[in-house]
């Protein structure tokens, strides 16, 4: 690891996921009104990780995708 990397603000993994989901909505693969579980069909093996992450942020798989896209900052309770 290079020096200085520890001091940089690293984007939360959920920010990357949110950008990917936004891209799916823009490409019309899913709709903002679809339930979050619909994303599972597109993520395959990776879905168990993302489902766990979403649940840690109190998302339900029945929530609309628009709720995920509405989050402005991803902060973990420490």
PENOR-V71954 format. One record per residue. N is the residue number from 1. RES is the residue in one small letter. SS is DSSP state (@ for helix, = for strand, . for the rest). PHI is phi in radians with two decimals (999 if undefined). D_CENTER is the distance of its C-alpha to the mean C-alpha in Angstrom with 2 decimals. Layout:
n->{N & N}
res->{RES & RES}
ss->{SS & SS}
phi->{PHI & PHI}
d_center->{D_CENTER & D_CENTER}
This chain:
n->{1 & 2 & 3 & 4 & 5 & 6 & 7 & 8 & 9 & 10 & 11 & 12 & 13 & 14 & 15 & 16 & 17 & 18 & 19 & 20 & 21 & 22 & 23 & 24 & 25 & 26 & 27 & 28 & 29 & 30 & 31 & 32 & 33 & 34 & 35 & 36 & 37 & 38 & 39 & 40 & 41 & 42 & 43 & 44 & 45 & 46 & 47 & 48 & 49 & 50 & 51 & 52 & 53 & 54 & 55 & 56 & 57 & 58 & 59 & 60 & 61 & 62 & 63 & 64 & 65 & 66 & 67 & 68 & 69 & 70 & 71 & 72 & 73 & 74 & 75 & 76 & 77 & 78}
res->{x & x & x & x & x & x & x & x & x & x & x & x & x & x & x & x & x & x & x & x & x & x & x & x & x & x & x & x & x & x & x & x & x & x & x & x & x & x & x & x & x & x & x & x & x & x & x & x & x & x & x & x & x & x & x & x & x & x & x & x & x & x & x & x & x & x & x & x & x & x & x & x & x & x & x & x & x & x}
ss->{. & . & . & . & @ & @ & @ & . & . & . & . & . & @ & @ & @ & @ & @ & @ & @ & @ & @ & @ & @ & @ & @ & @ & . & . & . & . & . & . & . & . & = & @ & @ & @ & @ & @ & @ & @ & @ & @ & @ & @ & @ & @ & @ & @ & @ & @ & @ & @ & @ & @ & . & . & . & . & . & . & . & = & @ & @ & @ & @ & @ & . & . & . & . & . & . & . & . & .}
phi->{999 & -1.46 & -1.16 & 1.72 & -1.10 & -1.14 & -1.53 & -1.33 & -1.35 & -1.66 & -1.10 & -1.12 & -0.94 & -1.19 & -1.12 & -1.10 & -1.04 & -1.07 & -1.10 & -1.12 & -1.17 & -1.04 & -1.11 & -1.09 & -1.16 & -1.12 & -1.49 & 1.18 & -1.21 & -2.42 & -1.89 & -1.02 & -1.50 & -1.17 & -1.29 & -1.00 & -1.06 & -1.09 & -1.14 & -0.98 & -1.12 & -1.64 & -1.73 & 0.92 & -1.08 & -1.31 & -1.07 & -1.04 & -1.14 & -1.18 & -1.07 & -1.06 & -1.06 & -1.05 & -1.14 & -1.14 & -1.71 & 1.13 & -1.53 & -1.83 & -1.21 & -1.58 & -1.15 & -1.25 & -1.00 & -1.03 & -1.11 & -1.12 & -1.23 & -1.38 & -1.19 & -1.68 & -2.43 & -1.84 & -2.21 & -1.50 & -1.34 & -2.02}
d_center->{26.29 & 27.74 & 28.96 & 26.98 & 23.53 & 23.21 & 23.91 & 21.32 & 18.23 & 15.40 & 12.00 & 9.55 & 7.46 & 4.30 & 6.27 & 6.72 & 3.61 & 4.04 & 7.51 & 7.59 & 6.82 & 9.27 & 11.53 & 11.66 & 12.73 & 15.17 & 16.59 & 17.06 & 15.56 & 13.98 & 14.97 & 13.37 & 15.60 & 14.48 & 13.18 & 9.76 & 11.96 & 12.93 & 9.93 & 11.54 & 14.50 & 12.97 & 11.33 & 14.50 & 15.11 & 11.69 & 10.43 & 12.18 & 10.30 & 6.75 & 8.81 & 10.47 & 7.74 & 6.81 & 10.61 & 11.31 & 9.96 & 12.25 & 10.28 & 12.55 & 12.12 & 14.60 & 12.72 & 12.52 & 9.62 & 11.31 & 10.56 & 6.80 & 8.22 & 10.94 & 9.56 & 11.66 & 11.43 & 9.55 & 12.64 & 13.61 & 16.87 & 19.44}
